[in-house]
């Protein structure tokens, strides 16, 4: 086989694993976890307009 020839590879379709999501009312016990998640997501480097002085 020459290097210019293209070879076809048969690949199996990848099944995506479904993530179970539960939406519920936030409770007081969730406050710390939500706060830390916000610190990771809303950083000054990605959202500078949220850090105005």
matplotlib code that plots the C-alpha trace (Angstrom):
import matplotlib.pyplot as plt

x = [0.0, 1.4, 1.5, -0.9, -3.6, -6.3, -7.3, -10.8, -11.2, -14.5, -15.3, -18.1, -20.5, -19.8, -22.7, -22.9, -23.5, -26.6, -26.1, -29.1, -29.9, -32.3, -33.6, -34.9, -35.3, -32.0, -31.7, -29.5, -27.2, -26.5, -25.3, -21.6, -21.4, -23.1, -20.8, -17.7, -19.1, -19.7, -16.1, -14.9, -17.2, -17.3, -13.6, -12.3, -10.3, -13.5, -16.1, -14.3, -17.6, -18.8, -15.8, -16.3, -14.9]
y = [0.0, 3.4, 6.4, 8.3, 5.7, 6.5, 3.7, 3.5, 2.5, 1.3, 2.7, 1.9, 4.8, 6.1, 5.9, 9.0, 8.2, 10.1, 12.1, 12.1, 15.7, 16.6, 20.1, 21.0, 23.9, 25.1, 24.6, 26.2, 23.2, 23.8, 27.4, 26.5, 24.2, 26.8, 29.6, 27.6, 26.6, 30.3, 31.1, 28.6, 29.7, 33.5, 34.5, 38.1, 36.7, 35.3, 37.9, 41.1, 43.1, 41.4, 42.7, 46.4, 48.6]
z = [0.0, -0.9, 1.5, -0.7, -0.4, 2.1, 4.4, 5.8, 9.4, 10.7, 14.1, 16.3, 17.2, 20.7, 23.0, 25.3, 28.9, 30.2, 33.3, 35.7, 36.8, 39.6, 39.8, 43.3, 45.6, 47.2, 50.9, 53.5, 53.5, 49.7, 50.3, 50.8, 47.8, 45.6, 46.8, 46.0, 42.6, 41.9, 42.8, 40.3, 37.5, 37.8, 37.8, 37.1, 34.1, 32.4, 33.6, 34.4, 34.3, 37.4, 39.4, 39.2, 42.0]

ax = plt.figure().add_subplot(projection="3d")
ax.plot(x, y, z, "-o")
ax.set_aspect("equal")
plt.show()
